Amino acid sequence: MGSLVKLLTSTDQTVQYKKEAQKYLIEFILFQGNYDLIALAELLDVSPFYLNQVASGKATFEEEVANKLFKWFLVIISD
């Protein structure tokens, strides 16, 4: 659990993914976290349209948003 806290509080952590990985993380968070697309878009500070494009595999997030996505994934799996 200490590693998770360290990762979530770090500011220099960089995470990069392929399109498919981002798509699967979004699907997991939406399903397991009981969020809808609009709520997750607000958490990530992106438009719902852009989130939908990434969830469809048509676009990818830039590094900052990808890091937020990964951190929310970790929050969901730690509960």
Legacy VTK file of the C-alpha trace (Angstrom):
# vtk DataFile Version 3.0
C-alpha trace
ASCII
DATASET POLYDATA
POINTS 79 float
0.000 0.000 0.000
2.930 2.339 0.655
4.018 2.053 -2.968
0.559 3.059 -4.134
0.543 6.142 -1.920
4.031 7.064 -3.117
2.973 6.697 -6.752
-0.214 8.712 -6.315
1.583 11.577 -4.592
4.572 11.752 -6.919
4.694 14.584 -9.410
7.481 13.293 -11.632
5.840 9.966 -12.474
5.381 9.568 -16.217
3.174 6.913 -17.688
2.736 6.297 -21.377
0.424 3.797 -22.992
-0.658 2.609 -26.358
-4.156 3.414 -27.590
-5.488 0.019 -26.541
-4.161 0.350 -22.988
-5.831 3.736 -22.535
-9.047 2.309 -23.946
-8.991 -0.614 -21.490
-8.207 1.638 -18.529
-11.158 3.876 -19.404
-13.493 0.900 -19.757
-12.310 -0.523 -16.433
-12.761 2.771 -14.572
-16.211 3.336 -16.069
-17.366 -0.169 -15.162
-15.698 -0.743 -11.794
-15.907 2.838 -10.574
-19.547 3.261 -11.577
-18.742 6.495 -13.394
-20.335 7.690 -16.584
-18.391 9.233 -19.442
-19.185 12.795 -18.394
-18.108 12.282 -14.772
-14.834 10.653 -15.807
-14.182 13.454 -18.302
-14.578 15.973 -15.475
-12.148 14.014 -13.277
-9.575 14.007 -16.076
-10.229 17.635 -17.116
-10.998 16.707 -20.727
-14.096 17.069 -22.862
-16.516 14.133 -22.971
-16.083 14.057 -26.756
-12.306 13.664 -26.472
-12.692 10.977 -23.794
-15.091 9.146 -26.094
-12.547 9.338 -28.930
-9.867 7.794 -26.702
-12.304 5.151 -25.415
-13.040 4.261 -29.044
-9.341 3.930 -29.861
-9.409 6.874 -32.275
-7.178 9.164 -30.206
-4.720 9.061 -27.318
-4.241 11.228 -24.280
-1.226 13.432 -23.846
1.149 12.541 -21.018
-0.491 14.667 -18.298
-3.968 13.246 -18.873
-2.586 9.715 -19.274
-0.976 10.058 -15.844
-4.291 11.186 -14.332
-6.039 8.244 -15.968
-3.508 5.801 -14.530
-3.778 7.323 -11.058
-7.583 6.996 -11.138
-7.135 3.383 -12.223
-4.946 2.797 -9.174
-7.512 4.445 -6.916
-10.252 2.162 -8.263
-8.253 -1.049 -7.853
-7.079 -0.105 -4.365
-10.657 0.108 -3.029
LINES 1 80
79 0 1 2 3 4 5 6 7 8 9 10 11 12 13 14 15 16 17 18 19 20 21 22 23 24 25 26 27 28 29 30 31 32 33 34 35 36 37 38 39 40 41 42 43 44 45 46 47 48 49 50 51 52 53 54 55 56 57 58 59 60 61 62 63 64 65 66 67 68 69 70 71 72 73 74 75 76 77 78
